Amino acid sequence: MRTIILLVVCIMFILVLSCESPQKTYVSIVFDVEDYITPENEGIDEIPKWLAETMSEVGVTGTFFVIGEKARSLEKRGRQDVIAAMSKHDIGSHTNYGSIHPTVTELLEKADWESGVQTMLKNESAGFKELERIFKVPVKTLARHGGSYGPQLVSALGEMSKGYVYSPIHLPKHNIVWFCNTLNFHGMYGYFDDFYYKDELFNPVFDSLEFKFSKAIDGVDFISFFGSHPCKIRTEQFWDFNFYQGVNPDSNELKIPVLRPKETMKTARKNFKRLMEFLKNQDNIKMTTLSDLMERFTHQRDFINKKDLQKITTKIVTNKTIVIDDYFSSAEVFTALVQSLAEFTQRGKIPAKLKRLSPLGPMEMPLEVPEISNVSIDQIDELTSAAFSAIQNKGYLPSCLSIEGKRIGTGSLLVLFSNVFLDIVSDHQKESYKVIAFDPYPKENEKAILSEVEECKNWPVHRPDLDMAHLVKLTKLQLWTLKPAHEKN
C-alpha cells in the first residue's frame, strides 16, 4: 500500500512539473512618432491617435517614442486630442531633434568622452522635459532614431536614470542588459508599415505571423514588437528623405512625401486592430511598456562577495578570457579585486563581501602585450593601490598602469590580480607573478554588437563620409560595463 501511495505522489509531482508554464517573454508594442513635415490637412496626426485608441479599445498598451520636434508640432497645431490619446499609453523620447543635422552620431563622431556626454545631457534632457511638459507623463526611455548612436549618449541616459531602446548592445538570450551603467533594450520584431493599408499585402504577413513570432521570442527575455512608424502607414516615403546624405534644408525647401490614398486608412486601422487582438491572445508573452520594464529590471546586487570573486576569477584564469558574469560587469569585478587585494595588504584578510562599485571602462585602448614580464608582490601592492586611486578619482578603469616605467594593460592587470587573489584564498601566495598578454576588453558577442554599431553609418540621413571608427572604439572599451539585467524577484 505504501509503495502505491509513493508511486501516486511521484506521478502527481511529475504532472505538476509538466504543467508549469514556460518562461514568458516580455513584449512591448512600440511606435516611432516622427513626421512633422506633412501638412496637417493630410491627416498625418490622426494616425497615432487612432493607433492609441485602438490599443485602448482592445485592452493592450505600448510605448510611443516621439521626436521632440514632432511633440512640439502637435502642441503648435493644437492637437490636444492626439496628445491625450497617446498619453493613455507610455511615452518615450525618439531624440530631441531627430534627423536634423548634426544628428546624435554626427555630434559624437569625433567627440571625446566627457564633451560627448555633456552634449547629450544638454540636448536630450531638454527633450525629456519638453515631452513631459507636453504629454504630462513621466518619460523614462529614449529609443534610437535611425542610426543615432554613441556610447556617450548611453552613458548620459544612465546619468539621467533613463533607458536606451533599440540598442545595438546585447548578449545571447539577454536583450535587456546593462551597458555604460544604463539599462539597454535590444531586439525587435515586425515591420508592418507598408502592409496595413491593403488586405492583399497584410493578410499573407498576418497569416505567417504565429509561427514566425513564436520562433523570434523563443528563449529571450524581451522583444520590441514594432507596431509602426505611424506616418509611414500613410506615406510611401519616410518624411526625412529631405535630410538624406547630410542635407539640412530650409523650411521652405521641405518636400512632402508621396501619400497613400486617405480612404485606405480605414483598412489600415482594421488590420492594426487584428494585429493587436492577435498579440493580446498570445499565452507565451507578457505585454508591457518600456517604462514598466525600467522598473522591473533596475535591480542589481548591492554587494559582491568572496565566493562570487572566486567563481569569476577561476573562470578568467581557466578560460583565459575576460568573463562577463551574470550579475557583475567586468569593470565591477576588476574594482572588487583591487579592493580585496588592497584590504588584504592592509589587514591581512580578504573581505567577505564588498559594496559593488560600477566604474566605466577605460578611455583609451589598453595594451594587449605588457612591457614587463614579472612583478613582485610588493609591486602588485603598488599596482592595486594605483588602480583603486585611479578608479576613485576618475570614475573609470585605467587603460594601463606602470611599474619601473613599463606599462601593463587593463586585461593583463585583471588576470594578474585574479591569480594573486586565488592564491591568497588558497594560502599559496607567491613572491612574484608572471604578467601575461590578455584581451584589452571583453569580447563576448563582440561581432554581433559591433556590426550593428558600424551599420549606423549607412543610415541614409547621415553624411556619406561619416566615420564610425571612434564610436566603435569607445563601444569596445565600454564592453567592460556589459552584463545581463535581471528582473526583481
C-alpha positions, -999 to +999 in steps of 0.1 A: +000+000+000+028+024+009+045+017-024+013+025-043+009+058-024+045+068-031+040+060-068+009+081-069+027+110-052+056+108-077+032+107-107+013+138-093+046+156-088+057+149-123+024+161-137+026+193-117+061+199-131+050+192-166+021+216-163+043+245-152+041+274-176+072+280-197+091+313-192+072+340-209+089+367-230+082+404-222+069+421-253+064+459-258+044+473-287+064+503-299+059+531-323+083+558-337+063+590-340+082+614-363+067+632-392+061+670-385+066+680-422+035+666-439+007+692-437-019+689-410-048+687-435-034+654-448-045+637-415-010+625-406-016+634-369-047+613-368-028+581-372-010+580-338-044+590-323-063+560-337-034+537-330-036+547-293-074+545-293-074+511-309-050+497-284-072+511-256-102+495-272-085+461-275-071+463-240-034+464-248-008+490-243+025+501-258+052+528-259+051+558-283+086+571-290+082+607-300+107+631-316+109+664-298+101+683-329+070+661-335+058+668-300+063+705-304+045+703-337+014+686-322+013+712-295+016+741-320-011+725-341-034+724-311-038+686-312-045+680-275-068+652-286-039+633-302-017+641-272-044+629-247-049+596-266-012+588-267-008+598-231-030+569-220-001+547-230+037+550-224+056+579-239+094+578-247+118+600-264+129+594-300+157+620-296+150+657-293+159+668-329+156+635-349+171+638-384+181+674-382+219+677-387+241+673-369+224+640-357+234+624-324+260+602-342+274+632-361+277+652-329+296+623-312+316+612-343+349+628-330+338+639-295+359+628-265+340+611-237+334+640-214+324+665-240+302+639-258+284+631-225+278+667-217+264+675-251+240+646-248+229+656-213+222+691-226+203+681-257+184+651-246+175+663-211+158+693-228+139+668-250+127+648-220+115+680-203+096+690-234+079+656-237+069+656-200+056+691-203+035+684-234+023+649-226+021+654-188+035+619-180+069+607-169+093+598-198+118+571-188+133+559-220+149+571-253+148+549-285+175+552-311+163+572-341+177+555-373+215+553-369+217+578-340+240+561-316+270+567-294+281+552-261+284+588-247+246+591-253+240+558-235+261+569-205+243+603-204+210+584-203+222+564-173+231+597-155+195+608-161+182+574-149+167+568-184+169+536-205+181+532-241+159+513-265+167+497-299+202+494-285+229+475-305+242+461-272+230+427-262+241+392-250+229+358-262+194+353-248+196+386-230+180+416-248+179+436-216+215+444-204+235+469-185+260+489-206+276+522-196+257+517-163+225+522-183+196+498-190+197+489-227+169+472-246+178+453-277+156+431-300+128+440-324+102+420-343+079+431-371+077+458-397+042+463-409+043+500-421+038+492-458+012+464-453-016+478-431-034+498-458-041+468-482-056+435-473-038+417-501-005+429-486-013+425-449-031+391-450-001+370-460+021+386-434-005+382-407-012+346-417+025+337-412+028+356-380+021+330-354+049+306-363+075+333-371+067+353-340+069+323-317+103+315-331+115+350-327+107+352-290+119+317-281+142+318-251+148+356-250+138+378-221+124+407-241+115+419-276+100+451-290+071+444-313+073+472-338+038+485-344+047+511-369+061+545-379+025+560-378+034+584-406+046+555-428+011+539-427+000+569-448+032+579-467+051+558-492+084+576-482+100+585-449+094+621-442+131+626-435+142+619-471+146+657-470+176+653-447+193+624-466+230+625-472+237+652-446+214+678-461+198+704-438+171+722-460+154+754-451+118+750-440+105+764-474+125+737-492+110+708-474+091+684-497+060+664-488+064+626-490+043+607-515+010+598-498-012+567-499-049+573-505-066+587-474-095+562-477-071+533-472-066+544-435-099+526-427-084+493-439-052+501-420-070+507-387-089+474-392-057+454-398-039+471-369-068+460-346-064+424-359-027+425-350-034+439-315-060+412-309-035+385-320-009+398-295-035+400-267-043+363-272-008+350-271-001+329-240+037+328-243+042+366-238+038+393-212+028+425-228+040+457-211+056+491-217+093+502-216+086+523-186+073+493-167+104+473-178+126+501-164+110+495-130+112+457-133+148+454-144+166+481-124+175+455-097+212+449-092+231+431-065+245+456-040+274+435-028+300+412-044+312+386-021+343+365-018+327+334-033+315+355-063+350+366-069+364+331-065+340+318-091+346+346-116+383+348-113+386+310-117+367+313-150+390+342-161+422+322-154+408+289-167+392+303-199+420+328-205+395+355-214+376+384-197+344+368-184+311+386-185+294+374-153+256+370-149+255+397-122+287+417-123+303+436-151+340+431-158+346+466-146+328+458-113+349+426-109+381+445-116+373+470-090+363+444-064+396+425-070+415+457-065+396+465-033+401+429-020+438+429-026+443+463-011+424+453+021+445+421+023+476+442+022+463+465+050+446+439+072+459+405+061+425+392+052+403+391+021+369+408+029+339+385+030+320+410+008+323+444-008+298+470-019+295+469-056+312+498-074+304+504-111+331+524-129+331+529-167+356+511-189+389+527-198+390+557-221+420+545-242+426+511-256+447+490-232+479+473-242+475+437-251+511+428-246+526+440-213+560+457-213+571+438-183+571+400-178+573+396-140+563+416-109+570+412-073+543+410-046+554+445-034+549+458-070+515+442-071+506+462-040+517+493-058+495+484-088+464+477-067+468+510-049+473+529-081+443+512-098+419+519-069+431+555-068+425+560-105+390+545-103+381+566-073+394+599-088+382+594-124+352+571-123+366+547-149+392+519-152+428+528-160+439+518-196+472+508-182+494+511-151+532+514-150+559+496-129+595+507-134+583+528-163+569+498-181+531+496-189+506+468-181+472+469-198+439+465-181+432+430-193+467+418-182+461+435-148+428+417-144+443+382-149+473+392-127+450+403-099+428+372-104+458+349-100+470+367-069+435+366-054+431+329-060+465+322-045+457+342-013+424+324-009+441+290-012+470+302+010+496+297-018+507+333-024+540+336-043+568+362-041+564+371-078+540+367-106+541+365-144+524+393-163+508+378-195+493+392-227+455+395-224+425+408-243+420+446-238+382+443-234+355+416-230+348+401-264+316+381-258+291+388-286+315+414-299+309+406-336+271+410-334+274+442-314+300+459-335+283+450-368+252+469-356+272+499-344+290+501-377+257+498-396+247+532-382+270+548-408+246+535-435+215+553-422+206+574-453+202+605-432+239+605-424+267+623-442+283+598-467+317+605-451+306+597-416+334+579-398+323+553-371+358+543-361+359+564-329+325+553-317+334+517-324+365+520-303+346+537-275+320+509-277+347+482-274+361+500-243+327+502-226+321+465-230+339+464-196+305+476-183+283+450-200+263+424-181+228+409-182+199+427-164+177+408-141+141+412-130+133+419-094+122+388-075 
